[in-house]
Amino acid sequence: MPRTTTPITPATPTKTATAALSVPTAGLLTATPWEELVTSALLGTDRRPLAAASDSGPQSEPGGTPSTMPGEVPGQAGPDGAAAALLNAAALHTVRRRAGLLPAPAAPRPGPAPADPRQPLPGAARSRLERLLADRAAPSGSGGRRGTAPDLTELIPQWLATANLHGYRAPDAALPALLDAARARTDLRPQALAFAGPRGLWLAGLNPEWKFALRGSSGTSLLPDMTDPEAVHRLWEEGLFAERVALLTAVRAHEAGAALALLATTWATERAEDRLMFVDSLRTGLSGADEAFLEEALADRSRNVRATAAELLSALPESALARRMADRALSCVSPGLTGTGPSVAVEAPHECDAAMQRDGVVALPPSGRGERSWWLGQLVESSPLAIWPARFGGREAREIVALPVADGWSEELHAAWCRAAVRQRDPEWARALLGSPSTPPSNGPGTASLAERSKLLIVLPAAERAGWVAEFIAAHGLSEAFQLLGVCPTPWAEPLGRSVVDALDIARDAGSYPWSFSGVMGLAERCLNPAAADRLEVLTTTPDEPADASPGANGYWSEAFQRLVSTLRLRAAMDAELAPAR
């Protein structure tokens, strides 16, 4: 290991270094502290002359003519001479500072790196990893992304996911570059740390720049054995905050009740921001056994802790808070009649009393929102969705959301039902609120917000989600589909992949601006099935441009499709290199 050093400053510069400068410059060195040299360098020697030069004043030639101008250094002519003197002085100071470093006492040697029993990478895959990490560290060019070469940086997450799927361990020599990549990109960290394994965590403990890796997870070697209560309590009492969060997550995954008991031992003395993180960790494995603890958290000193506890309780349909919210929501939303048939009548709350606020209802609305609509939305989103079929005469979710809502409350009510469906992970209500993918978003039964629709899609099974988005793209094109594509499982199933490629081809034939679809094209490079490469070869040609097309657009499209095909083939090669030997 490198030895640490302690700076000491010699009383005088070395004779050898000083001899390289003129006598006036050497005198300037001894008279000017390092901080003043830095200031003069930053401001310029014309605005901040070196102290020794300005103190001594202009030097005169025989006959009274000054030999130097203000701001110049004796022995150095003109402003360039002053700058040269500054650099010489800085160089000599640097030599002095480096020469004045003495070794400090050696630190204890670190223990040996733990063993990693996973299988080593095949040779071809190891070479590929080196190229991927080297490309990540290479400086990026200027301008937008063009050319037909794949973007290797964007393939690192998929490579890591596949390597972890097959149970490979990272080569020891690749660990520093791998940790550097994870430090620079937070999206790489889970897969990179899993691939780095116990040796990567051991190495991260020796470099402060890799401290992020020490937060760990339930599977890291930095956490104690979950069956050792003494070690668990010691880390809980003495560990850093990140270590304690990782420990609580690990204990909860091992035994949910033990995690609550551990949290209760220090809950009263934790900081508000720490309590918020701890209570939020209860989302994983949330169950009725957490209700008592969360009910007590409703009286917490921190508003954020209270709000999070209320949100978690409302996700438990059988909880007392969910029943209280249901009673309030049912008093506000009821069946109604219009001239043409049944409808939904809404009478929003007229006040937000103390009991509502204790149950997590925020009294003060955000700017631009009315108080009553704000309170209504919170009550409905926190109520179990199971209460509404009985309230509306046994109707199913799809029938309920199709009912007209009186007095302009439709948008607020449906948006609250959307949030409830996401919170309670209810696929029936998610389907009802999404409606038909061929229906324009502005006319749908739920919300026109694509962000909210993306959240509803996550509730659906993966295959159904991809099928819905494929039909949406076929009906409406790609201009509104980017957020929806981001929640679809990869590689895209064939109906979805074909729908995306067809829509891109249609956009090219229509003379559309290709730059508008660069984000979707980037997603396609990462998410299309690599087996589609041969079928897409036909799209790499450059057809004649329509008269109304953007100048050079077809060339750009051809280039983008060539890059797509080459990226898919590279992904196929990467998968083959990582495939276990048979």
Residue pairs with C-beta under 8 A, 6 or more apart in sequence:
1 107
1 109
1 110
1 206
3 103
3 104
3 106
3 107
4 103
4 104
4 107
5 101
5 102
5 103
5 104
6 101
6 102
6 104
7 97
7 100
7 101
8 100
8 101
8 102
9 96
9 97
9 100
10 96
10 99
10 100
12 30
13 26
13 29
13 30
13 92
13 95
13 96
14 95
14 96
14 99
17 92
17 95
17 96
18 26
18 29
18 92
20 88
20 92
21 29
21 88
21 89
21 92
22 74
22 75
22 76
23 75
24 73
24 74
24 75
24 76
25 73
25 75
25 76
25 85
25 88
25 89
26 92
27 52
28 50
28 52
28 53
28 73
28 85
28 89
29 88
29 89
29 92
29 93
31 51
31 52
31 55
32 50
32 51
32 52
32 89
34 93
34 97
36 50
36 51
37 50
37 86
37 89
37 90
37 93
39 48
40 48
40 49
40 50
40 86
41 86
41 90
45 71
45 79
45 82
45 83
45 86
46 71
46 79
46 82
49 70
49 71
49 72
49 82
50 73
50 82
50 85
50 86
50 89
52 73
53 68
53 71
53 72
53 73
53 74
53 82
53 85
54 70
54 71
56 74
58 66
58 67
58 68
58 69
58 70
59 66
59 67
59 68
59 74
60 66
60 67
61 67
67 74
68 74
68 76
68 77
69 78
71 79
71 82
72 78
72 79
72 81
72 82
73 81
73 82
73 85
73 86
75 81
75 85
76 82
76 84
76 85
110 202
110 205
110 206
113 198
113 199
113 202
113 203
114 198
114 199
114 202
114 221
115 198
116 169
116 197
116 198
116 199
118 167
118 168
118 169
118 197
119 167
119 168
119 169
120 126
120 168
120 169
120 171
121 129
121 163
121 168
121 169
121 170
121 171
121 578
122 577
122 578
122 581
124 577
125 163
125 168
125 574
125 577
125 578
126 171
126 174
128 159
128 574
128 577
129 159
129 163
129 170
129 171
129 174
130 174
130 177
131 152
132 152
132 153
132 155
132 156
132 159
133 156
133 174
133 177
133 178
133 181
134 177
135 152
135 153
136 152
136 153
136 156
136 181
136 184
137 177
137 180
144 515
144 518
145 151
145 518
146 556
146 559
147 559
147 563
148 559
148 562
148 563
148 566
149 563
149 566
150 525
150 563
150 566
150 567
150 570
151 522
151 525
151 567
154 522
154 525
154 526
155 526
155 567
155 570
155 571
155 574
156 181
156 188
157 187
157 188
157 191
158 526
158 571
158 574
159 574
159 578
160 188
160 191
160 192
160 194
160 195
161 191
162 574
162 575
162 578
163 195
163 578
164 191
164 194
164 195
166 578
166 579
166 580
168 195
168 578
169 195
169 197
169 199
170 178
170 195
170 196
170 197
170 199
170 200
172 199
175 196
175 199
175 200
175 203
176 203
178 192
178 195
178 196
178 200
179 192
179 196
179 200
179 203
179 204
179 207
179 210
179 213
180 209
181 188
181 192
182 188
182 189
182 192
182 193
182 196
182 212
182 213
183 209
183 210
183 212
189 212
189 213
190 217
192 200
193 200
193 201
193 213
193 217
193 220
194 219
196 203
196 204
196 213
198 220
198 221
200 213
201 213
201 214
201 216
201 220
201 221
201 222
202 221
203 210
204 210
204 211
204 212
204 213
204 214
205 214
214 222
214 240
214 242
214 243
215 242
215 243
215 245
215 246
216 222
216 223
216 242
216 243
216 246
217 246
217 249
217 250
218 246
218 249
218 250
218 253
218 254
220 246
222 243
222 246
223 235
223 243
223 246
223 247
223 250
224 231
224 232
224 234
224 235
224 247
225 231
226 232
226 250
226 251
226 254
226 255
232 247
232 251
232 262
233 262
233 265
235 243
235 244
235 247
236 244
236 247
236 248
236 262
236 265
236 266
237 266
239 247
241 274
241 277
245 277
245 278
245 281
248 259
248 262
248 263
248 278
248 281
249 281
249 284
251 258
251 259
251 262
252 258
252 259
252 281
252 282
252 284
252 285
253 284
253 285
256 285
256 287
256 289
256 290
257 289
259 282
260 289
260 290
260 293
263 278
263 293
264 293
267 275
267 278
270 278
272 301
272 302
272 304
272 305
275 297
275 300
275 302
275 305
276 302
276 304
276 305
276 308
279 294
279 297
279 305
279 308
279 309
279 312
280 308
282 290
282 293
282 294
282 312
283 312
286 312
286 315
286 316
287 316
288 316
288 318
288 319
290 312
290 316
291 313
291 316
291 319
291 320
294 309
294 312
294 313
294 319
295 309
295 313
295 320
295 321
297 305
297 306
297 308
297 309
298 306
298 309
298 310
298 313
298 321
298 358
298 359
298 360
299 306
299 358
300 306
300 309
306 358
306 360
307 360
307 362
309 360
310 321
310 359
310 360
310 361
310 382
311 360
311 382
311 423
313 319
313 320
313 321
313 322
313 360
314 321
314 322
314 325
314 360
314 381
314 382
314 383
314 423
315 423
315 424
316 322
317 384
317 385
317 386
317 424
321 359
321 360
321 382
322 382
322 383
322 384
324 355
324 359
325 359
325 379
325 382
325 383
326 383
326 384
326 387
328 349
328 356
328 379
328 383
329 379
329 380
329 382
329 383
329 387
330 383
330 387
330 391
331 347
332 346
332 347
332 348
332 349
332 376
332 379
332 380
333 344
333 345
333 346
333 380
333 391
333 413
334 344
334 345
334 347
334 391
335 342
335 343
335 344
335 345
335 391
335 392
335 393
336 342
336 343
336 344
336 345
336 406
337 343
338 404
338 406
342 392
342 393
342 403
343 403
343 404
343 405
343 406
344 392
344 400
344 403
344 404
344 405
344 406
344 409
344 410
344 413
345 406
346 376
346 405
346 406
346 407
346 409
346 413
348 372
348 373
348 375
348 376
348 409
349 356
349 372
349 375
349 376
349 379
350 372
352 361
352 363
352 371
352 375
356 363
356 375
356 379
357 363
359 382
360 378
360 382
361 375
361 378
361 379
361 382
362 374
362 378
363 371
363 375
365 371
365 373
365 374
366 374
373 409
373 412
376 409
376 412
376 413
376 416
377 412
377 415
377 416
377 419
378 416
379 416
380 413
380 416
380 417
380 420
381 416
381 417
381 419
381 420
381 423
382 420
383 420
384 424
385 397
385 417
385 420
385 421
385 424
385 426
385 429
388 397
388 400
389 395
389 396
389 397
389 400
392 399
392 400
392 403
395 403
396 428
396 432
397 428
397 429
397 431
397 432
397 433
398 431
398 432
398 445
400 432
401 414
401 417
401 432
401 433
401 445
401 446
402 445
404 410
405 413
405 414
411 447
414 433
414 445
414 446
414 447
415 446
415 447
415 449
415 452
417 429
417 433
417 446
418 433
418 446
418 447
418 452
418 455
418 456
419 452
420 426
420 429
421 429
421 430
421 433
421 456
421 459
422 430
422 455
422 456
422 458
422 459
425 459
426 459
427 459
427 460
427 461
430 456
430 457
430 459
430 460
431 460
432 445
432 446
433 444
433 445
433 446
433 447
433 456
434 444
434 445
434 446
434 453
434 456
434 457
434 468
435 444
435 445
435 446
437 468
437 469
437 471
437 472
437 475
438 471
438 472
438 475
440 476
441 448
441 450
441 453
441 476
441 480
442 448
446 452
446 453
446 456
447 453
450 480
450 483
450 484
451 483
453 483
453 484
454 483
454 484
454 486
454 487
457 465
457 468
457 469
457 484
457 487
457 488
458 465
458 487
460 468
462 488
462 489
463 493
465 487
465 488
465 489
466 488
466 489
466 492
466 493
466 495
466 496
467 493
467 495
467 496
469 481
469 484
469 485
469 488
469 496
469 499
470 493
470 495
470 496
470 498
470 499
471 499
472 481
472 484
473 481
473 496
473 499
473 500
473 503
474 499
474 502
474 503
477 503
477 506
477 507
478 500
478 503
478 504
478 507
478 517
478 520
479 516
481 503
481 520
482 519
482 520
482 523
485 500
485 520
485 523
485 527
486 523
488 496
488 527
490 526
490 527
491 497
491 527
491 528
491 529
491 530
492 500
492 527
492 528
492 529
494 529
497 524
497 527
497 528
497 529
497 532
500 520
500 523
500 524
500 528
501 524
501 528
501 532
501 536
501 539
504 517
504 520
504 521
504 524
504 539
504 561
505 539
507 514
507 516
507 517
508 514
508 553
508 554
508 557
509 546
510 546
511 545
511 546
511 548
511 549
511 550
511 553
512 550
512 553
513 550
513 553
514 550
514 553
514 556
514 557
514 560
515 556
518 560
521 560
521 564
524 564
525 563
525 564
525 567
525 568
526 567
528 564
528 568
529 568
530 568
530 569
530 571
530 572
530 575
531 572
532 568
533 565
533 568
533 569
533 572
536 561
536 564
536 565
536 568
537 565
539 558
539 561
539 564
539 565
540 558
540 561
540 562
540 565
541 558
542 554
542 555
542 557
542 558
543 554
544 554
545 551
545 553
545 554
